[in-house]
Amino acid sequence: MSILTVKDVSHGFGDRVIFEDISFRLLKGEHIGLVGANGEGKSTFMNIITGKLPPDEGSVEWSNRVRVGYMDQHAYLEKDRTIKDVLRDAFKYLFDLEEEMLKVTDKMAEASPEELEKLLEDMGNIQDVLDNSGFYLIDSKVEEIAAGLGLKDVGLDKDVTELSGGQRTKVLLAKLLLEKPDILLLDEPTNYLDEQHIEWLKRYLLNYENAFVLISHDIPFLNSVINVIYHMEHRKLTRYVGDYNEFQRIYEVNKHQLKAAFEKQKKEIEKLEDFVSRNKARASTAGLARSKQKKLEKIDKIELPPEKVDPQFNFKQARASGKLIFETKDLVLGYDTPLSKSVNIKMERGQKIALIGANGLGKTTLLKTLMGLQKSYAGEVEVGDYQYIGYFEQEMKGKLDNTCIEEIWQEFPGYTQYQVRASLAKCGLTTKHIESKVMVLSGGEQAKVRLCKILNRESNILILDEPTNHLDPVAKEELKRALKEYKGSILLVCHEPEFYADVVNEVWNCEEWTTKIV
């Protein structure tokens, strides 16, 4: 039985068509991976099926009484609310019932015997729902899920607006899992999660009995939890049974078969056209030529999809830096309170280092402290000479209402429009992307705009804070290649061992110097 049926849906932004006439079905127990390159419309599709965005054409139909839970990374978290407050919101409908029961109790004092009988029945029904829903075990449920995702270590009384990107993701994910919806919709849930909690989420989804739809560019994670792939490409959506590896195999076979059929048909069309042009003027062969022309007109021409624009990342090299990149002396990270013990670390020219460890330990704080963007809680940082740093932040800052062209032109005012467009195109962005405002781009496309700024400025040190988040598999592989070939020094925060293992020559685990329990 189909839980969700999408029929002939089309959608676009302005003159940019995202998808057209796509259909989709979600069956009971299916674990679906929704895949495709950055900007193909995966998150837009999620917004349409959850009713956040109306389709331009087509229909979206859910089965009756299905509770859908959607993890949206852009959800707003209110200030002055703790992690525990947000997690308890997952049970709001039960707290509302409790309030209703208290109102029933208040009415009993002045009720007639007939009214009292009705009120007692209402109270009993509500009490049964609360008992059967585990209302009186809510706090233990909250603590169980919070512990599984490492939020208890952060502190359940912490204001949610003070959280790191990874901690925020964990709060949104924990709230969704506590709601226990019939259907889970997850948009890149492993972004910002550390390895330990990606493993926890993997186990949770493997044991999840209901259906879910998962957007992820983390292929090992995807392969371990899904059994159906929907591939979004060139405004179309295609279903494949099996994991991502099986999808890739079938996709390549189909692509080669389509190309072979296209070449065969092309030769047939050329042959018929040649015959018609040579014989239509002769009286003896004009009839046969007309017959061939009719055959030509009836041919349903095979069209090859446009070639994908794959990114080409090549970092510009500045002159060599001094031998010392940085050295810390009794450095303590933190804002109002310390995040670390005294840290004494040193990096020299040519080193490529991955910073790993659970979220909230101060990896981003360390990067900003080393660059002088943030004061240390205590201690000193000595930096070397001749440093040209390319810095990739976790998220794009500002209003994002520039077009991509304007965004790059602000950084490189001496570039011609052709140079700006060419630079963005090399990062895998199409003309439509390049002319769009940054705010309408997907997370992966925005990451490519930020990479474009770094790629076009000479550097001898790269400081990259989770650069693989949002990037599709093709872009990740290209970034890995570029970093391996980079002649300068690299300091990289990453939670994906399959990415950083081939890039770095040293791994620093921040858990070794944290003051927190991990």
C-alpha positions in Angstrom: 0.0 0.0 0.0 1.3 3.5 -0.9 1.7 5.8 2.1 2.6 8.8 -0.2 1.7 9.2 -3.8 3.2 12.1 -5.9 1.7 12.5 -9.4 3.1 14.6 -12.3 4.6 17.3 -10.0 6.4 20.2 -11.6 8.1 23.1 -9.9 10.5 26.0 -10.6 11.8 29.3 -9.3 11.4 32.1 -11.9 12.5 30.8 -15.2 14.6 28.0 -13.6 12.7 24.6 -13.8 13.7 22.4 -10.9 11.7 19.3 -12.0 8.8 18.5 -14.3 6.1 15.8 -14.3 7.8 13.7 -11.7 6.1 10.9 -9.8 7.0 9.1 -6.6 5.5 6.6 -4.2 6.5 5.6 -0.7 5.5 2.1 0.4 5.2 0.7 3.9 8.6 -0.2 5.4 10.6 1.3 2.5 13.9 3.0 3.5 14.4 5.4 0.6 17.6 7.3 -0.3 16.9 10.5 -2.3 20.1 11.3 -4.2 21.3 13.6 -6.9 23.9 16.3 -7.5 23.7 19.6 -5.7 20.9 21.9 -6.9 18.8 19.1 -8.5 15.9 19.9 -6.1 16.1 17.3 -3.4 15.3 19.7 -0.5 12.7 21.5 -2.7 11.0 18.1 -3.2 11.0 17.5 0.6 9.4 20.9 1.1 6.7 20.1 -1.4 5.7 16.7 0.1 5.6 18.2 3.6 3.2 21.0 2.3 5.7 23.8 3.0 5.8 24.6 -0.7 3.0 24.2 -3.2 3.9 22.5 -6.5 3.3 24.5 -9.7 1.5 21.5 -11.1 0.6 18.0 -10.0 -0.7 16.4 -6.8 0.7 15.1 -3.4 -1.4 12.7 -1.5 -0.7 11.2 1.9 -2.7 8.3 3.4 -5.2 9.2 6.1 -3.9 9.7 9.7 -0.2 9.4 8.9 2.1 11.4 11.2 5.0 12.8 9.3 8.2 14.0 10.9 10.6 16.2 9.0 14.1 17.1 10.1 14.7 20.5 8.5 18.2 21.9 9.2 17.0 25.4 8.8 14.3 25.1 11.5 14.3 28.1 13.9 15.3 27.6 17.5 14.0 30.3 19.9 16.3 32.1 22.3 16.0 31.6 26.0 14.9 27.9 25.6 16.9 25.0 26.8 17.7 21.8 25.0 15.4 20.0 27.4 12.5 22.5 26.6 12.9 21.8 22.9 13.0 18.1 23.3 9.9 18.1 25.6 8.1 19.9 22.7 8.0 16.5 21.0 5.3 15.6 23.5 3.3 18.8 23.2 0.1 17.0 22.3 0.4 15.0 25.6 1.0 18.2 27.7 -2.0 19.7 26.0 -4.1 16.7 27.0 -2.9 17.0 30.6 -4.0 20.6 30.6 -7.3 19.6 29.2 -7.6 17.0 32.0 -6.9 19.7 34.6 -9.7 21.8 33.2 -12.0 18.9 33.4 -11.0 18.5 37.1 -11.8 22.2 37.8 -15.3 21.8 36.2 -16.1 18.9 38.5 -16.5 21.1 41.6 -19.6 22.8 40.2 -21.0 20.1 37.9 -24.4 18.5 38.2 -24.6 14.7 38.7 -25.3 14.3 34.9 -22.4 16.6 34.0 -20.1 14.9 36.5 -20.7 11.5 34.9 -19.7 12.9 31.5 -16.7 14.7 32.9 -15.5 11.5 34.7 -15.7 9.6 31.4 -13.7 12.4 29.6 -11.1 12.3 32.4 -10.8 8.5 32.2 -10.3 8.6 28.4 -7.6 11.3 28.7 -5.9 9.4 31.5 -5.9 6.2 29.4 -4.2 8.1 26.5 -1.6 9.6 28.8 -0.9 6.2 30.4 -0.7 4.3 27.1 1.6 7.0 25.6 4.1 6.9 28.4 3.4 10.4 29.5 4.8 9.8 33.0 8.1 8.5 31.5 8.7 11.6 29.2 11.8 12.8 31.1 13.5 9.4 31.0 12.7 9.1 27.3 14.2 12.6 26.7 17.4 11.6 28.6 17.7 8.3 26.8 17.7 9.9 23.3 19.7 12.9 24.5 22.4 10.4 25.8 22.4 8.5 22.6 23.2 11.6 20.6 25.6 13.1 23.1 23.4 16.0 24.3 23.6 15.1 28.0 27.3 15.9 27.8 26.5 19.3 26.4 24.0 20.0 29.3 20.2 19.8 28.8 19.8 23.2 30.5 22.0 25.0 27.8 20.3 27.7 25.7 19.8 26.3 22.2 21.0 29.5 20.5 24.4 29.0 22.1 24.9 25.6 20.4 27.4 24.7 17.7 26.2 23.5 14.3 26.6 19.9 15.2 24.8 20.3 18.6 22.0 22.1 16.9 21.6 19.2 14.4 21.5 16.7 17.3 18.7 18.7 19.0 16.6 18.8 15.9 17.2 15.1 15.3 16.5 14.1 18.9 13.2 16.0 18.9 12.1 14.3 15.7 13.0 10.8 17.0 11.2 11.5 20.3 8.0 12.4 18.3 8.1 8.8 16.9 6.2 9.8 13.7 4.9 7.1 11.3 7.2 8.5 8.5 10.6 10.1 8.9 11.9 12.6 6.4 15.6 13.4 7.0 17.5 16.1 5.0 21.2 15.4 5.4 21.0 14.4 9.1 24.7 13.4 9.3 25.9 16.9 8.5 27.9 18.2 11.5 27.5 14.9 13.4 30.6 13.3 14.7 31.5 9.7 13.9 30.2 8.2 17.2 26.8 9.7 16.7 26.6 8.9 13.0 27.1 5.3 14.1 24.3 5.6 16.7 21.9 7.1 14.0 22.8 4.3 11.6 21.8 1.6 14.2 18.6 3.5 15.0 17.6 3.6 11.3 18.5 0.0 10.7 16.1 -1.0 13.4 13.4 1.5 12.3 10.3 -0.4 11.4 8.4 2.4 9.6 9.3 4.0 6.3 11.7 6.9 5.8 13.1 9.1 3.1 16.7 10.2 3.6 18.7 12.8 1.7 22.4 12.2 2.2 25.8 12.6 0.4 27.4 10.3 2.9 27.5 7.2 0.7 28.8 4.6 3.3 26.0 5.8 5.7 23.4 5.7 2.9 24.4 2.2 1.8 24.0 0.9 5.3 20.4 2.0 5.9 18.4 2.2 2.7 16.8 -0.4 0.3 15.5 1.9 -2.5 17.0 4.8 -4.3 15.2 7.7 -6.0 17.6 9.6 -8.3 16.9 13.2 -9.2 18.6 14.4 -12.3 17.8 16.7 -15.3 14.3 17.5 -13.8 13.4 13.8 -13.6 13.0 11.3 -10.7 13.9 7.7 -11.3 13.4 4.7 -8.9 16.0 2.0 -8.4 15.7 -1.0 -6.0 18.8 -1.7 -3.9 21.5 0.4 -2.3 23.5 3.3 -3.8 26.2 0.9 -5.3 23.5 -1.1 -7.1 21.9 2.2 -8.3 25.3 3.3 -9.7 25.8 0.0 -11.5 22.3 0.1 -13.1 22.6 3.8 -13.9 25.8 3.4 -15.8 24.4 0.4 -17.7 21.3 2.4 -18.7 23.4 5.4 -19.7 25.6 3.3 -22.0 22.5 1.6 -23.5 20.8 5.0 -24.1 24.0 6.3 -25.8 24.3 3.2 -28.0 20.6 3.5 -29.0 21.1 7.2 -29.7 24.1 6.5 -32.0 22.2 3.7 -33.8 19.2 5.9 -34.4 21.4 8.7 -35.5 23.0 6.6 -38.2 19.5 5.4 -39.3 18.2 8.9 -39.6 21.3 10.1 -41.5 20.8 7.1 -43.9 17.2 7.9 -44.5 17.8 11.7 -44.9 20.6 10.9 -47.4 18.3 8.6 -49.4 15.5 11.2 -49.5 17.7 14.0 -50.6 19.2 11.9 -53.4 16.0 10.4 -54.7 13.1 12.9 -54.1 13.7 14.7 -57.4 13.7 11.6 -59.6 10.4 10.5 -61.0 11.3 6.8 -60.7 12.3 7.0 -57.0 10.1 9.9 -55.8 7.5 7.6 -54.4 10.0 5.6 -52.4 11.6 8.9 -51.2 8.2 10.1 -49.9 7.8 6.8 -48.1 11.2 7.2 -46.4 10.3 10.8 -45.5 7.1 9.6 -43.8 9.2 7.0 -41.9 11.6 9.8 -40.8 8.7 12.0 -39.5 7.4 9.1 -37.4 10.6 8.4 -35.7 10.5 9.2 -32.0 13.9 10.7 -31.6 16.1 9.7 -28.7 17.5 12.6 -26.7 20.6 12.4 -24.6 20.5 14.3 -21.3 22.8 17.3 -21.2 26.2 16.6 -20.0 26.7 17.3 -16.3 28.9 20.2 -15.3 31.5 18.5 -13.0 33.5 20.9 -10.7 37.2 21.4 -11.2 38.9 22.6 -8.0 42.5 23.8 -8.4 43.9 25.9 -5.6 46.2 28.8 -6.5 49.6 28.5 -4.8 51.2 31.5 -3.0 54.9 31.7 -2.2 56.0 29.3 0.6 55.2 30.3 4.1 57.7 30.3 7.0 58.6 27.0 8.5 56.3 27.7 11.6 52.6 27.7 10.9 51.6 28.1 14.5 52.6 27.1 18.0 50.4 27.4 21.1 51.7 27.9 24.7 49.3 26.9 27.4 46.4 27.9 25.2 42.9 27.5 26.8 40.0 27.8 24.4 36.7 29.3 25.4 34.4 32.3 25.8 33.0 32.9 29.3 34.1 29.4 30.5 37.1 27.3 29.3 36.4 24.6 26.7 39.8 23.0 26.9 42.7 22.2 29.2 46.0 23.9 28.4 46.8 23.0 24.8 50.4 22.9 23.6 50.4 22.1 19.9 52.6 23.0 16.9 52.2 22.9 13.2 54.9 23.4 10.6 55.0 24.0 6.8 53.8 21.1 4.7 51.8 19.4 7.4 48.2 18.3 6.5 46.3 17.8 9.7 42.7 16.6 10.4 41.0 17.8 13.6 38.5 15.2 14.8 36.3 14.7 17.9 32.8 15.0 19.2 30.8 18.2 18.6 31.1 21.1 20.9 34.7 20.5 22.0 35.9 23.7 20.4 37.3 22.7 17.0 35.8 25.7 15.3 36.9 27.9 18.3 40.4 26.6 17.9 40.5 27.5 14.2 39.2 31.1 14.9 41.7 31.5 17.8 44.6 30.4 15.6 43.6 33.0 13.0 43.1 35.8 15.5 39.4 36.0 14.8 38.7 35.2 18.5 40.5 35.8 21.7 41.7 32.8 23.7 40.4 32.2 27.2 44.1 32.0 28.3 47.5 31.3 26.9 49.2 32.4 23.7 49.4 31.6 20.0 52.6 32.3 18.0 52.1 32.4 14.2 54.8 32.2 11.5 55.6 34.5 8.6 54.3 34.9 5.0 50.9 33.3 5.7 48.3 33.5 3.0 45.3 31.7 4.4 42.2 30.3 2.6 39.5 29.9 5.2 36.3 27.9 4.7 33.7 28.5 7.3 30.9 26.0 8.2 28.1 28.3 7.0 27.8 31.3 4.7 27.4 34.6 6.5 25.4 37.7 5.6 22.0 38.3 4.0 22.7 36.1 1.0 20.6 38.4 -1.3 23.5 38.9 -3.7 23.6 36.9 -7.0 26.5 34.6 -7.3 28.1 37.0 -9.8 27.8 39.9 -7.3 29.2 37.7 -4.5 32.4 36.9 -6.4 32.7 40.4 -7.9 32.8 41.9 -4.4 35.8 39.7 -3.6 37.5 40.2 -6.9 36.5 43.7 -8.3 39.3 43.5 -10.9 37.7 40.5 -12.6 35.7 40.9 -15.8 32.2 39.4 -15.9 33.6 36.6 -18.1 36.2 35.8 -15.5 33.6 35.7 -12.7 31.3 33.4 -14.7 34.2 31.1 -15.7 35.4 30.8 -12.1 31.9 29.9 -10.9 31.4 27.5 -13.8 34.6 25.7 -12.9 33.1 25.0 -9.4 30.2 23.1 -11.1 27.6 25.9 -11.2 25.4 26.3 -14.3 24.4 29.6 -15.9 21.0 29.5 -14.0 22.8 29.0 -10.7 25.4 31.7 -11.4 22.6 34.3 -12.2 20.5 33.3 -9.1 20.6 34.9 -5.7 22.7 33.0 -3.2 19.7 32.5 -0.9 17.8 30.3 -3.3 20.8 27.9 -3.8 21.0 24.6 -2.1 23.6 24.1 0.7 25.9 22.3 -1.7 25.7 25.1 -4.3 26.4 27.7 -1.6 29.5 25.7 -0.5 30.7 25.8 -4.1 30.4 29.6 -4.2 32.5 29.8 -1.0 35.1 27.5 -2.4 35.2 29.6 -5.5 36.4 32.6 -3.4 39.2 30.4 -1.9 40.2 28.9 -5.2 40.7 32.3 -6.9 43.0 33.7 -4.2 46.6 32.5 -3.8 47.2 30.6 -0.5 49.8 28.6 1.2 47.6 27.5 4.2 44.1 26.1 3.9 41.9 26.1 7.1 38.7 24.2 6.3 35.9 23.8 8.7 33.8 20.8 7.6 34.0 21.6 3.9 32.3 18.3 2.8 29.0 19.1 4.4 26.3 19.5 1.7 28.7 18.6 -1.2 27.6 15.8 -3.5 29.8 12.7 -4.1 31.3 14.1 -7.3 32.3 17.4 -5.7 33.7 15.6 -2.7 35.9 13.4 -4.8 37.2 16.4 -6.8 37.9 18.4 -3.5 39.8 15.4 -2.2 41.9 15.2 -5.3 42.6 19.0 -5.2 43.6 18.8 -1.5 45.9 15.8 -2.1 47.7 17.8 -4.8 47.9 21.0 -2.8 51.5 21.9 -2.0 50.7 24.1 1.1 49.7 23.3 4.6 46.1 22.1 5.6 44.2 22.2 8.8 40.9 20.4 8.3 37.9 19.7 10.5 36.0 16.7 9.2 33.9 13.8 10.5 34.3 11.6 7.4 37.3 9.3 7.7 36.9 8.1 4.1 37.5 11.7 3.0 40.3 12.9 5.3 42.3 9.6 5.4 43.6 10.2 1.9 44.3 13.9 2.4 46.1 14.3 5.7 49.3 12.9 7.2 48.4 13.5 10.8 45.2 13.3 12.9 44.6 15.3 16.1 41.8 14.2 18.3 40.4 17.2 20.2 38.9 14.9 22.8 42.4 14.6 24.3 42.4 18.1 25.5 38.8 18.8 26.2 37.5 19.5 29.8 34.2 17.8 28.9 33.2 14.1 29.3 33.0 12.4 25.9 
